[in-house]
Structures are given as C-alpha cells and as structure tokens.
Amino acid sequence: MASMIYPAHVRQSGDGLTAEFIDFADLKVQAGSIPGLLRTARHALSEKLRALEAADAEWPAPSGIDVALEGAVPVVWIDIDVEDAPVRVTISVGERLLKQIDEAAGARGMTRSGFIAVACRSLLPSTVGSGTGGFGDEVSGIGRKVEEALGPDSTIGRALADLDARMRDGFRHVAAEVREAFRPVPDDEAS
C-alpha cells in the first residue's frame, strides 16, 4: 500500500472551512473544523480516485510545494492510503468470459478495468472488509470481543451502569439535604 498526498487550498466560508483541491478542479469540500475538513477531504479524495480508476483514467500527479504555495492562500496536505496508481496491463481470458465481464461491467455502469479491479479486490484476503479471512475480519473479531468485554450488556457495562445509578441517587440525596439545610426558616420558627 502506498500513500498519496494532494494539496488543497483552505478558505474560511461562513461558519466553517472550504478546501479546494489544486489537482482536481471539480473537487471541493466543506466542514466546520480542521479535523472535520481533513476527514471529509480524505473521503472525497478517495472517492475521486476510485471514480478515475473505474473510468480507466490516469490519476493526476500531486502538485509540488512550489505550486501549492503560490499566492497567499493557506494549504493543507491531504494524505490517503491507496493500493497503487492504475497501471495498464495486458491479460488473456477466454472470449466468453470477456463477454460476461463486459456485460456485467456495463450493467453496473463500470468499465472493464474497473469491474476487474473490484472483482479482484473482493477475492484478495488482504483487502480490508473483504469477508475472506483478511485484515477486515480480524478487526471485526476484535471489535466483537471488545463489545462483549466492555459493552452495555457485559459484566463491566452492567457494573458501571449500576455504579452510575447509585451515584446519581447519592447526589440527589445530598442535594436534597443541602437544599433543606439552606431552606429559609419562617419567622414564627426562628426563636
């Protein structure tokens, strides 16, 4: 897996921020904070690169620092992990299989290359979330174990909920006693 880093100009916009990618004229994202902007920009960039790959189009080379720093507009560098930039290859498959691939790709609005790439990713065990025993399955398994150990239905989760309820009752009791202690005394009871 490789990392790609694309620059984007950042501007204040209304209540938040806007990032406009230098290398993608049509790619602009907005968010209310820098962390939100980075998250949104990474997602949008990933989707854009996938769309280019599905269309069998080349990814643009990221602009260098000299281009990114032209003008007085602040720049953020958006980094994402990618499998690799598309590479043109020649493969041999049976004529009937190729026809089936083209029909399936066309039915999904995909190119032949995009369809083959998606099909291959679904079979590779190292693809996150592939369901084929790869890294995604390991992460899901760990998540289930954490949920079982610490979730609301776990022994720890129930103990924490019980402790929370007892503390809330205790605070209510203390608040009632403080309220009672500071309650004004009527004049006829004062002496």
C-alpha angles and dihedrals in degrees: 000000000000135000125236120198120198124182123232131187114235124213134175109250122182107298095351149017135288125208119199116193113231094210096045112053092192098047116096129149135188134203140158098244141023094255090048091047092051092049093048092045093051091051093047092047091050091051091048093052091047091051091050090049092049089050089051089241127145120252113240116246111251114258116252126243092263092061094040093054097049109124127007099288117121116245132213122193112225112205126191134171114242133180092232141301112277116273124194112239136174118229134175122226134158118277094241092048091050090051090051091049092050092048093048092046092048092049089056095043091247135129121245091252093049092049093049091048092051091046092050093048091053090057100043112097093211093062111107112247093007095135091225100107095277133131093293091060090050091052091048090050092051090048091053091050092050090048091050092048100041108014125113092267094050124099090253092046092051092046091051092048089050092048090049092052093048091048091049090051090048092051090049090051092049091046090052091050092048091047090050092047092054096041109125114251114232115242094246090058095043097087 
